């Protein structure tokens, strides 16, 4: 056990003294506590600065020594800052990314089938957001839903990692303002570079920060018997190499693709739509959604304050996305924005003959679980008609429950509404949600699909074959 766990327990006990019924309450309490602690640390640092001034500028024989007056307060301030920010980050992560404990194991038939699956894929995880964990191949703390060891354990071939750049402080699933940003607070707590915390360029810097994690993983993971190998997939060559290595070596080779969840980094006041798309492409992003929980300059969100659709600036942006070959993700997007996106997509295909992949990376269906954030049936059908794929999420707001059976029920509704060739997994792992099992126990999903009378062929498609076929055809 590291020092983070007991400190996080102490922080949690203190925070429990305040109202904590909603996510907004919990975030506000953490901001208050962090603010108080930073004031104390600042006071200690000021003592060190004052003593430094007295030693260097106005020595009078009464000042403390360098060690007691400057060095010790500076070390104390640094230790306090490191310990408290680490414990707050750990507490935040452990409370938000929870698991339901199961008291059964998947059937032998399910385990055998799961281990035989050539290609398992999941379209959405927010793991890169939690930088305090350390490297995914050797995490300092074993919490949350995903790391490289558990990806290997789950026989996962490809995980899409999203880039979260802004979420509202008063987060809810109905109506959110775009005036606040809890990711800034999380960045401070996790000691991100200043340029990724403050300023209009911070959101693009956050994408760069997430991209650097994948780059680091690829450079520093070599195949061995315990940890596996990671491949950052940006093009067909990378994808083909991933598939070939898995055939040669087995499940200890895992691929990752970078997406963004909400185009918050794009705004006409500081960057053109086309240039924003170019920068994302150059950072290695290959899948893009327009919005997250809030309305942005590109378009309106399913949980924003208005439903104005795709803006003129957004049209410029999407036109460039389609030209470059991005996969377009409709998750979290407002109804009018989805309509506009599909129209613009059709115009692009008609004028250029170039098909792009439409995805809904992590969602539920309103016909299975009515919720603002979930997808309308007509939009699900529109995606399927364009040979797109729909990832069913694992969290309660998407599937109206926190059990495996609830996820399977929504998968079944999606298959009946579209076809088994259009439905895939879109967990939303590490997305500040509670889920029934982590990625290493994904055999539960195979078990659930078999129990729901899906054929082995259909299980293979839903678990990843549909993703393999689409990505092979869509990557540059």
N, C-alpha and C positions, 0 to 999 in steps of 0.2 A: 504494500500500500504506500502510495506517495503522500507527501504532506498535503496535497490538494484535497483529498477526501475528508479528513477531519476538519480542515478549515472550511470546506464547503458545508459540512454538517452544521458547524457553528454559525455560519452566515445564514443558512436556511432556518435555523432555530430563531435567530434574531428577526429575520424577515417575516416569520410566521406571526409575530406579535402585531403586525400591521394588517389592514384589510388586504386579502389576497384571493378574492373570489373569481376575478377575471384576469386574463392575460395582461390587460392594461394596468390593473392594480399591481401585478407582480413586476412589470417593467418599471412602473413609477417608483415602487419601493426600492428596487435595485439602483435606480438613478439617484435616489435620495441618499442611500447608504454609501454608494460610490462617491457622491459629492462630499459627504461628511469626512470620509476617509481621506480623500484628496486634499481637503482643507488641512487636516492634521499633518499629512505628509508635506504639504506646502509650507506649513509653519515650521516644521523641522528643517526643511531646506533653507528657509529664510534665516533661521538661526545660524546655519553653516555659512551662508553668504555674509551675514553681519560680522561673524567672527573672522572670516577671511578678510573683509574690509578693514577690520580693526588691526589685524596682524600686519597687513601690507601697507596700509595708508596712514593710520594714526597709532602706531605702537606707543604705548604709555607705561608699559610694565605691568598693567593690571589685566591685560587680556589673557584668555585661556591659551593653552598650548595648541599647536596645530592639530595634534592627535585628538585631544578631547573637544576642542572647539569647532573643528572643521571636518576632519576625517570621520570620526564616529557618527556625528549627526548625518553626514552625507550617506554613509553606509546604511544607517538605520532607515533613512528615507527610501533608499533604493530597495532594501529588503522588504520593507512594508509594502511598497508599491507593487513589487513582483508577487509577493505572497497573496495580497488581497485581490489583485486583478486575476491571478491564476484561479483562486478559489471562487470568485464570482463567475468566471467563464465556465469552470467545471460545474458549479451549481446550476447555472442557466441551462447548460447542455443536458445535464442529467435529468433535470425536471421537464424539459421540453421534449426530449427524444426518448420516449418511454417504450416499454415492451409489456405485452400481456403474457403471463406465464401459462403454458399449456401443460396438462397432466397426462398427455398421451404422446406416443411417437408415431410418425407416419408409418403406414403399413409397409411390409416387406416388398410388396408389389410396387408401391409408390417409390420406395427408395431405389429399387432396382431400375425402374424406368427413369427416375431422375438422374441417376448416375450415368445412364446410357445416352442422355440427351446431348447432341453434338453442339448445340448453340442455344444458350439461355441468355436472355437480355432483359434489362430493365431500363425504361426510358427516362426516369427522373429520380435524382437524389441530390440533396443539398449538403452533402458531406464536406465539400470544400469550404463552406462557410465557417466551420468550427476549427480554425487554425490552431487553437490552444492545444488540441490533441497531439500535435506534432505530426510527423510523417505518417502517411497511411500505411506504409509497409512496416513501420515499427512504432506504433502509437505509444505515447507516454502514458496515456490512460485508456482503458478498455471500456468505453461507454458508447452510447449511440447505436447505430444500426449497421455501419459499414466500415470495414478496413480491408486491406489486401488479403489478410489471412481468412477472413470470413467470406470474401468473394470467391476465393479458391475452395473453401469448404462448401459453399453453395453451388459449385460447378458453374459459376457465372462466366460467360464468355465476354459480354460487353455491358458496361454500365455507363449510362449517360449522366454526367455530372453537371449540375446547373450552376449558374453564377447569379446569386441573389445580391442586388446592389442597393435596394431600398425597400423597407417595409414601414408602415405607419406605426407610431408609438401606441395609439389607441386602436390596435388591430381588432377588426371584427369581420364577420362573414357577410355583412349586408352592405354597408356604406362607409367608405374610408376617405379621409382627406389626404391630399398629397403634400401637405405642409410640414409634416414631421418625418423623422427617420430614425428608427431604432437600430439600424445597422451601424450608424455612426457611434452610438453608445457601445455596441458590441465590438466595434473596431478598437475603441479606446481600451476596453477591458482586455482585449486580446493583444494589445500593444502592436497594432498595425503601423506601418509607416505613415507619417503625417499626411503625405500626399494622397493616401487612400482613405483618409478620414475627413479632411476639410477641403472646401473649394469645389467649383463646378466640375472640375476634372476628376474628382474623387471616385465617382461611380465607374468611369472607365479604368481607373487605376485598380479598383477592386476586381474587375474582370482580369486585369493583368496579374494581380496577386493570385487569383485562382488558377489561371493558366500556368503560372510559375510552379504551382504545386504539382500539376500533371507532368510538366517538363522535368522537375526534380525526380519524381517517381520513375519516369522512364529512364533517366540517366543513371539512377542509382539502384535499380532493381535488376539483378541478373538471376537467371534461373538457378534455383537450388531446391533441395527436397523439402524445405520448410516454408519459404515465403513466396515463391513463385516469381513470375516476371510480368511487368506491366508494359503495355504498348499504348501510346497516345494516338488514337485514330483520327487522322485529318484528311485522308484521301483513300482512294481504292487500293493503292500500294500497301498502305498500313493495314487496311482491312484484310487484304489477301494474305499478308504476312501473319496476321493474328489467326486466321482460319488455318493456315498451313502449319503454324507452330503448335496449335492445339491438336491437330491431327498427329503431329510428330511426337509431341511431348506429353500432351494430356491437359487436364483442367487447371494446371498451375500456371497457365498463361492467360492473362486477363487484359482486355482492352477497355479504354475509356474514351468517351467523346465529350467535348465541351459544348454546353449550351448556355444561353442566358435566359433568365426568368424575368421578363420585363425589360423594355428598352429605355430604362430610366436615364441612361447615360447620353441619350440623343436629345438635343434641344436646339432649336434654330438660333438661339442667342449666342451659342458658342461653337456650333459645328453644323455643317450641312448634312442632310439626310444621307446623301451618297457617301460622304466622307466618313460618317459614323459607321455605315455598313462596311466600308473598306477597312477601317481600323479593327473592327470586330473580326473580320476575316483574317487579317494579318496576325491577330492574337491567337488564332487557332480555333475560334468558335465556328461551329458548323450547323447549329440549330438555334433558332431565334424565336422568342415569343414577344408579342407587342407590349403586353402589360402584365403586371403582377396584381397586387391588391388595390392599386391606385391608378387613377387616370394620369396619362403622361402626354407629352407633346406629340407623340406618334398617334395615339388613339385612346379610346375609353375602355375601362376595365369592367368586368362583370360585377365587381364590388366597389366601384368608384362612386363619385357623386353625380355624374352625368353619363348619358349614353349617346355621345355625339358621333360615334363611329371613327373611321380613319380620317385624320386631318390631311390637308394638302401636303404638309411637311411629311406626314406619315406615308403618303403615296410615293413621294420622291424616295423615301427610305426603303419602302418595300420593293419598289421597282428595281433598285440597285441590289437588294437582297436576292431577288429572283434572278437577276443577271449573273450574279456571282455563283449561284448554286446552293444557297442556304436551304436547309429544311425549315419550313415555316410551322411553328407551333401555335396552336389556337388556345392553349390552356389559359384560364383566367381572363380571357378576352371578352369584352362586352358584345351583346347580340348584334348591334349595328356594325361594330368593328369586324366581327366575323363575316357578316354579309358583304361588307366592303372588301375584305381580304379575298374572299372566294371570287368575287367579281373581277378584282385586279389579277388574281391568279389565272382565271380563265382567259382574260385579255392577253396575258403574257404567253400562255400556251398557244392561243390562236395566232398571235402575231409572230412568234418565234419558232414554234414547234418544239420548244424545250419544256419537258415536263419536270416539275420539281415535286418533292415529297411534302405533302401536307400531313402533319401529325397533331394529335392532342396528347401530349406527353403524359399527363397525369390528371385524371378527371373521374367524375361519376356521371351518370345519366339521370336527367330529371325524371324520366319515366320509371326509373328504379328507386331513386332517392331524390325527392324534390329539394333543390337548394339553389340559391342564386349562382353559386360558383360552378354548378354542374352543367353539362352540355345538353342542349335541346336535341330532341330526336331528329329534327330536320337537318341540323348541322352534322350530326353523326352520319346520317345517310349521305349528305353532301361530301363529306370526307371520304367515305367508302366508295362513292361513285367515281371519285378521282384517284382511286387506288391508294388512299392514305391509310394510316393506322391510328388506332385509338387505344391509349394506355389507361387501364383502369387502376385508380389509386387504391391504397390500402387503409386510409385513415377514416375515422367515423363520419366526418362531414361529407365525404364523397360517397360512402356506401351505406350510410345510416346504420352503423353498428361497428363494434370493435372485435368481431370474431371472423375467423377464416370463412365461415359460411356466408357472411355478409358480402365479402369480396367476391366469392364464387357466384353468388346470386347476381351481382352487377355484371360480372363477366358473361354470365348466361344471357342476361337481358341484352347486352351489347352484341353478342353473337346472333341472337334471334333478330335483332333490329337491322344488323348489317350482314356480316357473314363471319365465319371462323377465320377467314383469311385477313380480316381487318382489325382483329382484337389482339392486344398484347398487354404486358405488364407495365405499369407506371406507378411504382410504389409510393413515391414522395418520401423515401427514407431520409432520415436526418433533417426533415423539413419542419422541425418543431411540432411534431405530431406523435401520437401514440399509435403503435401498430402491433399486430399479433405476434410477429416473429421477425428476427433480423435476417439479413441477406444470407447468412450462413445456414439458416434453417429453411431455405426456400423450398426444400422438399415437401414442406407442409402444403405449399400451393399445388404441387403435383398430386399429392394425396387428395386435396379438396376437389380438384378437377376430376380425378378418377371416381371419387365418391358421388359426384354430380353426373356421372354417366357419360362424360366426354370420352371419346375414343382415344387410343394412344396416339394416333395420327393427329388428332385435333389438339391434344395436349402439347405435342411437339411444336405445333404452329403457334399456339398462344404463348408458350414459354420462351419462344425466341426465334423460331424459324421464319415467322412473318417479318421480324425485324431484319434478320440476315438477308432475306431476299430483297427487301426495300433498300437497305443501306448499300448493298452491293450494286444496285442499279442507280443509286442517287448520289453517292460520294464522287467528288471530282477526280 
